[in-house]
């Protein structure tokens, strides 16, 4: 089950920065920028999912409250999960949302993509 309060906080932060498309994905809610998933709230993982540059994944995983995003039994480079306890503060959440949005904006928009 998705933490709707957390999803609402993420929604407000993303929507204040860029056009965004919201979709239900991975048992949670995902926020797409330029057609790329930037950040989401995972229902199964119970955390904020953040897309980051693959080469920065290891460094960012040293930040408090982070853990690898695992898909099909493998750690996915360029993705991490941030525990809800690490984003209770609005500034902390904004930092992670900004990281995901900034990375998504650095990618070429997908053709026909909204948000």
N, C-alpha and C positions, 0 to 999 in steps of 0.2 A: 504494500500500500504506500502510495506517495505521500510524503509530508507536505500537505497543501500549504501550510504556513511558510515553510521554507521555499516552496515553489513560487509562492506569491512574492516573497522577498527577492528571489532571483529574477522573476518576471519584471518587477519594477526597476531593478538595476539595469537589466539588459535593454528594456524598452526605452529607458531614458537616454541611452547612448546611440543606438542604431535601430534601423528597421529590422524587425525580427519575425520569424515564423515559428510558431509553437506547434510541436507535435508530440503525441504519445508514442514513446519508443522504449524498448528495453525494460518494460514494466514500470516506466517512469514518465517524466515529461522532459522533452529536449527543446532547446532553444537554438534555432539555426540562423546563421548570419551569412548572407551570400550563398545560401544553399549548403553551408558547412555547419555541422553540429559544433557549437562553441562551448556550451555548458548545459548541464542538465541536472535534474534531481532524480536519483535512482530510487525506484521503489524496492527492488530486490536487495540492493547493496546498502540502502539507508544512508546515502551520502551524496555530496555534490560531485558530479562528474565534470572534469575540466579537460578541454583539449589544449595541449601545449606543444611547442616545437619538440619533435622527437629527441633532438640532441640535448634538451634541457630536462628531460624526464627524470633522470637519475638525481640531478641536483635538487630539483623541486621535491623529490620524495624524501629529502632530509628535513623538510619543513614539518613543524608539529601538526599532527592530525592527518597526515597524508598516508595513502597506501596505494599500491599498484592497482590499476584497473585490469582485471583478468577476464579474458574472453576466450572461450573454448579451451580453458586450462592453461592459457599462455598470457604472460604479462604483455599488455599492448603498449608499445612505445608511443609516446605522444598523447597518452591519456593517463589521468590519475583520478583518484577519489579522495575527497576531503571530508573527513568525519563531521557530522553536524556540530559536535562540541567545539570544533576548530573554527566555526563560522557563526557562532552565536552573536558575536559583535558585528555590527553592520559594516564597519571599516574592513574587517577581516574578510567578510563575504565579498565586499566590493573588490578587494584585491584579487580574489580568485576569479570572479566574474570578468573583471577587466583583462586578466591573463587569457582567458578563453576567448573573449570577444576580439582582443587584439590579434591573437593568432588566427582566428577565422577570417578576420579582415585582411590579413596578410596573404591569404590564398586567393587565386583568381576565382571570381564568382562563377558558380555553375550556371550554364545556359538555362534561361527560363526560371531561375531560382528567385523565389520571393524571400524576403528577410535576409 
